[in-house]
């Protein structure tokens, strides 16, 4: 292969710049994907990540936006995000109605509501997540005065469920085909709560 043939395979400066930019975008999206797989992620933090991606890549709104077809209950999602971020006074009527079961017992569900959408204006994924976490953890006093229970337990993705199915499949292997459903449930329960027991705990049973 002579120099002329090699030159045809060598990237130009413009092509190299475009390829490098593309790689940076892919790395960013990979980072976002890994963050979304975190089992401790709240609905607020996941929404912040997706909104940041949309801000950088507007075409993604059709697929991961607040009104995308993948979002089955947008009013509920928006309501939970506002509750976790201590902005429940900004709930719309439809959003308030979607989370009536999250109200603390004995409180009137007909709270005054107005319409207001929070905006995310940051291009740094880590900063967005950290800001969301600070917003969630710094409002302890607001959470106590809230009309709603702590909604951080609501999982934004099905990752934890899919991992549960995978763990169950590995537990119920070909050599354990005679395991009863009750024993399988007990084994998986112990595996997922291994920090709550040890051999001394079992010895006391």
N, C-alpha and C positions, 0 to 999 in steps of 0.2 A: 504493500500500500504506500503510495507516494504522498508527498506533502499536500498536493492538491486534493487528494481524496480525504486526507485527514482534516483538511480545512473545512470540508463540507460537513464533517461530523462535530466540529468544534463549535461551541455556543458563542454567539456574538455577545457583546456587552449588554445589549438590550435584552436578549434572550436570557442571559444569566441573571439580570436584575428581576425579570418577570418570574423566573423560576424560584429565586430566593424569596420574593414576595409571596408567592404561592405556598412555599414551605412554611413561612411564618404564619400564614393564615391557618394552615392545617395543624400546626403546633398549638395555636390558640384554641381551635375547635376541639382538639384532643384534650387539652387541659380542661375545657368546659365540660366535656363528656365525662371525664374522670371525677370532676367535682359533683356532677349530677348523680353519680353512682354511690355517693357517700350516704350511708344509712341514717346518719344523724342530721342530714339536710332537712331544713324545714321548707314549707311551701313558699314562704316569703323569700328565702335565699334562692330557691330554684327559679322563682319568677324573676328575681333580679338578674340571675345569670342569663336567662332566656331574653329578657328585655335588652340586656347589654349586647347580646349577639345580634338582635334585631336592629339595634342602633348602628352597629358596624356594618351589617349586611341586611338592608331593608327588605330584600326579596324573601328573606327567611320568615317574615311575618305571616305569610300565607300558610306556613307549616307549623310554626311554634308560637304564633301570636296569641293574645288573650282570647280572640274570637275564632281561632283556627278550628277545623273540624275535629282535631284530636282532643280538644277541650270539650268534654261532654257536658259539664255544668259550669259555665263561665261565671255565673252569678255567685255560686258557692265558692269557687276558687278566689275570685276577687274579694269576697267577704272575709274569707279566712286570712288572706294576705293583709287586709286592713286591720283585722283583729290582732294578729300577731305583731304588727307594727304599731299597735296602739292608736289606730286611726279609725276606730269604730264609729265615731261621730260623723264620718264621711260616707257611711254606708248608704247606698240607695235603698229604696223601698224593696225592690226585688232581691237585693243582696241580703237585707235584714231578714226577709222572709225565708231565705234559703238556709239560714243558720239559727233558726229558732231553737233547735235541739241543743245548741251549744250554750244557750243562756243558763246562767246560774239559777238554781231553784229559788223561787219566790220573787223573782224580778220580772217586771213588766216588759214584754217583748216590743211594745210600741214606743221605742225610743225615738227621739227626734233624729231624722236623717237628712243629709243633703248630698248632693252629687259632687264628687271631687275625685279625680284620678291622680295618683302620685306619679311623678316622672323620675326616670332614672337617667342621670346625665353624667355618666362616667365611662371611660373607655378602658379601664383597667379591671379585669375580672377579679383579681384578688382583693382589690380595694372595695369593689362592690360587695363581695361576700362578707368581708370584715365589717363594712358599714352596716350591712343587714344584721349581722350578729350583734353588733353594738346596739343597734336600734332595738333588737329583741330583748337583750339582757339588761339594758340600762333603764328599762321602764318597769321595774319591779313595783314601784308605788302605783303607777298607772294600771298595772295588771291587777293589783288588789282592788282598785276602784272600778275595774271593768265590769260590765254587765255580763260578760262571757267568760267561760272557763278557758284555761290555757289551751290554745289550739295547736301548739307545736307538735303534738303527738300525731297529727294528720300527715301521713306520708305523701310526698309529692309524686313519687314514682312507685312502680311495682317491683323494684329491685329486691327488696327484702322478702317479698312473697316468692319471687322466682328463685332466690337462693334457698329458701325453705324447701321448695319442691326439689331442687337439685340435691340438697342434703338428705332429704327423705329417700330419693332414688338411690343414692350411694349407700344409705343405711339398709334399705331393703334390697340387698344384693341377691345374686343367684343362690348363695349359700344360706340365705335367710328367708327362703320362700314360705316357710311355715310360721313365720312371726305373725302374731295376731295384731290387728289394728290397734288394740289398746297398748300392747308392748311397743309398737312402733311409735305411737304418740308419746309414750313415756320416755323413750330413748331420745327422740328428737327434742323433746322439751328439756331434758337434762343437758343435751349438747348445746342448745341455745342459751342455757342459763348456767353454764359451767362456772361462772364467777360467783354464783350464789351457794355452791355446795362443794364439799370435798369428802375424803374418805372418813373423816371424823363425823361429818354430818350423817353419812350413811350408817355409820356404826351406832348412832343414837336411835335409828329407826327400829 
